[in-house]
Amino acid sequence: MKNLKQIFVFVFIAIANFAFACDACKLQQPKITKNITHGTGPDGNMDWLIVGIVGIITLITLYYSVKFLVKPGEKDKKHIKYSFLE
């Protein structure tokens, strides 16, 4: 169990190191996304609209994923999920 915790901490630190923008990318980003992403970032209003729509779609997808994982609502005993649960 101790090794599993050490591996988890190592992987988390390794991912966190690459998750944030480098110094060169921080200079190219707008104020909102300065420390989050790599690259040049959104340039105009249309780019921000696309980013907003993608964010909304992502939140809706996350909501329904959690909803159907917690309470799927399928009661039929012949459903495929029961072949995995048995």
Backbone as a chain_set.jsonl record, in Angstrom:
{"seq": "MKNLKQIFVFVFIAIANFAFACDACKLQQPKITKNITHGTGPDGNMDWLIVGIVGIITLITLYYSVKFLVKPGEKDKKHIKYSFLE", "coords": {"N": [[0.825, -1.188, 0.0], [2.004, 1.189, 0.702], [3.808, 1.571, -1.365], [2.043, 1.998, -3.46], [0.934, 4.478, -2.775], [3.232, 6.065, -2.991], [3.773, 5.829, -5.714], [1.456, 7.039, -6.741], [1.792, 9.69, -5.799], [4.153, 10.4, -7.134], [3.321, 10.225, -9.849], [1.314, 12.18, -9.832], [2.806, 14.517, -9.287], [4.444, 14.536, -11.537], [2.572, 14.867, -13.597], [1.434, 17.307, -12.849], [3.564, 18.991, -13.255], [3.708, 19.232, -16.02], [1.244, 20.235, -16.589], [0.83, 22.958, -16.317], [1.484, 26.17, -17.817], [4.536, 27.03, -19.541], [7.249, 29.438, -19.107], [7.64, 30.898, -21.494], [5.197, 30.573, -22.791], [3.477, 31.799, -21.021], [3.847, 34.493, -21.487], [2.552, 34.864, -23.898], [-0.122, 34.463, -23.486], [-3.531, 35.56, -22.812], [-4.798, 37.455, -19.961], [-6.665, 35.883, -18.466], [-6.118, 33.158, -19.083], [-3.446, 32.841, -18.461], [-1.642, 31.218, -16.808], [-2.465, 28.664, -17.329], [-2.635, 27.315, -19.884], [-0.757, 26.14, -22.788], [0.754, 27.703, -25.651], [-0.602, 30.214, -27.926], [-3.148, 31.095, -27.227], [-6.642, 32.254, -27.079], [-7.531, 34.6, -29.608], [-9.496, 36.419, -30.613], [-12.948, 37.563, -30.295], [-14.559, 35.526, -31.36], [-13.028, 33.253, -30.907], [-13.123, 33.157, -28.106], [-15.832, 32.672, -27.788], [-16.046, 30.09, -28.845], [-14.433, 28.722, -26.99], [-15.994, 29.088, -24.695], [-18.368, 27.715, -25.397], [-17.39, 25.105, -25.695], [-16.561, 24.691, -23.056], [-19.055, 24.732, -21.718], [-20.29, 22.489, -22.9], [-18.554, 20.524, -21.946], [-19.016, 20.666, -19.15], [-21.731, 19.91, -19.056], [-21.537, 17.301, -20.034], [-19.935, 16.158, -18.026], [-21.716, 16.372, -15.843], [-23.877, 14.643, -16.635], [-22.456, 12.244, -16.883], [-21.613, 11.69, -14.25], [-24.13, 11.591, -13.042], [-25.377, 9.325, -14.29], [-23.596, 7.357, -13.576], [-23.805, 7.248, -10.805], [-26.564, 6.76, -10.324], [-27.925, 4.736, -12.352], [-30.494, 3.827, -13.242], [-31.476, 1.673, -14.699], [-33.452, -1.157, -14.676], [-33.961, -3.657, -15.714], [-33.331, -7.081, -15.585], [-32.001, -8.443, -17.556], [-30.25, -6.75, -18.648], [-27.073, -5.626, -19.935], [-25.287, -4.708, -18.027], [-25.621, -6.257, -15.775], [-24.329, -8.615, -16.355], [-21.73, -8.0, -15.85], [-21.799, -7.288, -13.19], [-22.394, -9.613, -11.823]], "CA": [[0.0, 0.0, 0.0], [2.89, 2.35, 0.748], [4.345, 1.764, -2.715], [0.982, 2.563, -4.271], [0.866, 5.895, -2.439], [4.411, 6.716, -3.555], [3.578, 5.898, -7.165], [0.432, 8.048, -6.98], [2.389, 11.011, -5.571], [5.095, 10.634, -8.227], [2.563, 10.48, -11.08], [0.64, 13.466, -9.657], [3.812, 15.576, -9.429], [4.893, 14.54, -12.934], [1.504, 15.448, -14.409], [1.288, 18.714, -12.472], [4.678, 19.724, -13.842], [3.411, 19.495, -17.426], [-0.112, 20.758, -16.728], [0.817, 24.411, -16.322], [2.209, 26.776, -18.933], [5.932, 27.4, -19.331], [7.453, 30.888, -19.059], [7.442, 31.49, -22.821], [3.766, 30.578, -23.102], [2.81, 32.75, -20.129], [3.928, 35.814, -22.101], [1.678, 34.92, -25.065], [-1.499, 34.217, -23.089], [-4.295, 36.643, -22.195], [-4.764, 37.448, -18.502], [-7.492, 34.812, -17.9], [-5.511, 31.838, -19.281], [-1.996, 33.043, -18.42], [-0.877, 30.126, -16.202], [-3.171, 27.403, -17.497], [-2.442, 26.598, -21.145], [0.396, 26.419, -23.647], [0.403, 28.266, -26.946], [-0.907, 31.637, -28.003], [-4.425, 31.396, -26.59], [-7.678, 32.841, -27.932], [-7.168, 35.929, -30.11], [-10.628, 37.325, -30.789], [-14.214, 37.232, -29.652], [-15.041, 34.236, -31.855], [-12.275, 32.221, -30.188], [-13.66, 33.072, -26.747], [-17.141, 32.039, -27.913], [-15.791, 28.657, -29.009], [-13.948, 28.219, -25.701], [-17.144, 29.05, -23.798], [-19.265, 26.626, -25.803], [-16.723, 23.844, -25.34], [-16.631, 24.581, -21.595], [-20.426, 24.366, -21.355], [-20.483, 21.089, -23.308], [-17.784, 19.697, -21.019], [-19.72, 20.622, -17.866], [-22.942, 19.104, -19.233], [-21.089, 15.911, -20.145], [-19.519, 15.736, -16.688], [-22.926, 16.221, -15.029], [-24.594, 13.422, -16.997], [-21.604, 11.094, -16.587], [-21.716, 11.413, -12.812], [-25.524, 11.233, -12.771], [-25.674, 7.96, -14.706], [-22.741, 6.434, -12.826], [-24.326, 7.124, -9.448], [-27.899, 6.163, -10.351], [-28.178, 4.482, -13.77], [-31.917, 3.75, -13.51], [-31.834, 0.487, -15.47], [-33.986, -2.172, -13.762], [-34.126, -4.926, -16.409], [-32.32, -8.062, -15.147], [-31.287, -8.937, -18.73], [-29.374, -5.681, -19.126], [-25.686, -6.05, -20.027], [-24.525, -4.34, -16.831], [-25.705, -7.326, -14.79], [-23.339, -9.633, -16.683], [-20.485, -7.572, -15.213], [-21.991, -7.19, -11.748], [-22.543, -10.948, -11.215]], "C": [[0.869, 1.251, 0.0], [3.47, 2.644, -0.629], [3.306, 2.39, -3.638], [0.834, 4.054, -4.011], [2.037, 6.656, -3.041], [4.285, 6.859, -5.07], [2.56, 6.97, -7.501], [1.005, 9.452, -6.829], [3.346, 11.355, -6.708], [4.365, 10.985, -9.521], [1.873, 11.842, -10.995], [1.623, 14.617, -9.858], [4.271, 15.673, -10.88], [3.834, 15.18, -13.835], [1.352, 16.934, -14.11], [2.393, 19.569, -13.077], [4.39, 20.104, -15.296], [2.053, 20.16, -17.63], [-0.149, 22.274, -16.845], [1.729, 24.95, -17.413], [3.658, 27.083, -18.55], [6.061, 28.929, -19.396], [7.225, 31.56, -20.411], [5.961, 31.578, -23.18], [3.004, 31.553, -22.222], [2.804, 34.151, -20.732], [2.955, 35.982, -23.264], [0.199, 34.81, -24.715], [-2.2, 35.478, -22.618], [-4.35, 36.457, -20.677], [-5.525, 36.262, -17.9], [-6.793, 33.457, -17.97], [-3.992, 31.863, -19.143], [-1.22, 31.845, -17.875], [-1.456, 28.753, -16.492], [-2.723, 26.641, -18.743], [-1.146, 26.991, -21.846], [-0.102, 27.037, -24.945], [0.035, 29.731, -26.861], [-2.217, 32.012, -27.33], [-5.415, 32.014, -27.545], [-7.326, 34.274, -28.327], [-8.343, 36.891, -30.158], [-11.871, 36.845, -30.072], [-14.756, 35.875, -30.092], [-14.319, 33.084, -31.159], [-12.801, 32.047, -28.767], [-15.042, 32.428, -26.748], [-16.985, 30.523, -28.029], [-15.323, 28.044, -27.694], [-15.103, 28.111, -24.707], [-18.097, 27.916, -24.116], [-18.668, 25.273, -25.444], [-16.748, 23.636, -23.826], [-18.013, 24.161, -21.124], [-20.709, 22.912, -21.714], [-19.751, 20.153, -22.36], [-18.485, 19.575, -19.671], [-21.0, 19.795, -17.947], [-22.593, 17.628, -19.309], [-20.657, 15.368, -18.792], [-20.73, 15.484, -15.794], [-23.63, 14.904, -15.346], [-23.762, 12.172, -16.745], [-21.714, 10.706, -15.122], [-23.127, 10.952, -12.467], [-25.797, 9.772, -13.111], [-24.727, 6.937, -14.083], [-23.294, 6.192, -11.431], [-25.665, 6.395, -9.434], [-28.305, 5.905, -11.799], [-29.655, 4.352, -14.127], [-32.359, 2.546, -14.326], [-32.24, -0.627, -14.511], [-34.091, -3.554, -14.399], [-32.99, -5.878, -16.038], [-31.537, -8.651, -16.326], [-30.325, -7.896, -19.292], [-27.909, -6.123, -19.048], [-24.878, -5.722, -18.774], [-24.546, -5.44, -15.795], [-24.745, -8.469, -15.107], [-21.983, -9.28, -16.068], [-20.604, -7.557, -13.698], [-22.104, -8.553, -11.063], [-21.231, -11.577, -10.917]], "O": [[0.521, 2.255, -0.622], [3.611, 3.802, -1.022], [3.639, 3.209, -4.494], [0.628, 4.821, -4.952], [1.865, 7.765, -3.546], [4.648, 7.89, -5.636], [2.762, 7.737, -8.443], [0.727, 10.319, -7.657], [3.348, 12.487, -7.193], [4.744, 11.931, -10.212], [1.847, 12.582, -11.978], [1.297, 15.593, -10.535], [4.466, 16.773, -11.396], [4.169, 15.951, -14.735], [1.162, 17.734, -15.026], [2.177, 20.742, -13.379], [4.786, 21.179, -15.747], [1.746, 20.604, -18.736], [-1.088, 22.817, -17.426], [2.639, 24.26, -17.873], [3.964, 27.358, -17.389], [5.093, 29.625, -19.705], [6.682, 32.662, -20.474], [5.525, 32.547, -23.801], [1.977, 32.085, -22.645], [1.863, 34.914, -20.516], [2.568, 37.105, -23.589], [-0.651, 35.044, -25.574], [-1.554, 36.379, -22.081], [-3.981, 35.396, -20.173], [-5.067, 35.689, -16.912], [-6.864, 32.681, -17.017], [-3.318, 30.976, -19.668], [-0.198, 31.488, -18.46], [-0.975, 27.762, -15.942], [-2.459, 25.441, -18.666], [-0.532, 28.015, -21.547], [-1.276, 26.896, -25.288], [0.313, 30.405, -25.869], [-2.376, 33.154, -26.902], [-5.081, 32.275, -28.701], [-6.88, 35.064, -27.495], [-8.205, 38.056, -29.785], [-11.849, 35.854, -29.341], [-15.347, 35.152, -29.289], [-14.929, 32.058, -30.856], [-12.913, 30.923, -28.277], [-15.39, 31.712, -25.809], [-17.711, 29.767, -27.384], [-15.772, 26.959, -27.324], [-15.178, 27.139, -23.955], [-18.58, 27.231, -23.214], [-19.37, 24.394, -24.944], [-16.937, 22.51, -23.365], [-18.135, 23.325, -20.228], [-21.301, 22.181, -20.92], [-20.276, 19.096, -22.008], [-18.541, 18.483, -19.106], [-21.322, 19.059, -17.014], [-23.276, 16.794, -18.714], [-20.983, 14.231, -18.449], [-20.767, 14.491, -15.066], [-23.947, 14.135, -14.439], [-24.325, 11.127, -16.42], [-21.888, 9.533, -14.794], [-23.3, 10.019, -11.683], [-26.386, 9.052, -12.305], [-25.044, 5.747, -14.07], [-23.258, 5.069, -10.929], [-25.873, 5.503, -8.612], [-28.955, 6.748, -12.417], [-30.04, 4.736, -15.231], [-33.549, 2.424, -14.617], [-31.465, -1.003, -13.631], [-34.292, -4.537, -13.686], [-31.818, -5.522, -16.161], [-30.51, -9.296, -16.115], [-29.661, -8.14, -20.299], [-27.552, -6.917, -18.177], [-23.886, -6.392, -18.49], [-23.606, -5.566, -15.01], [-24.381, -9.225, -14.205], [-21.177, -10.17, -15.796], [-19.619, -7.789, -12.996], [-21.928, -8.645, -9.848], [-21.184, -12.696, -10.406]]}, "num_chains": 1, "name": "protein.A"}
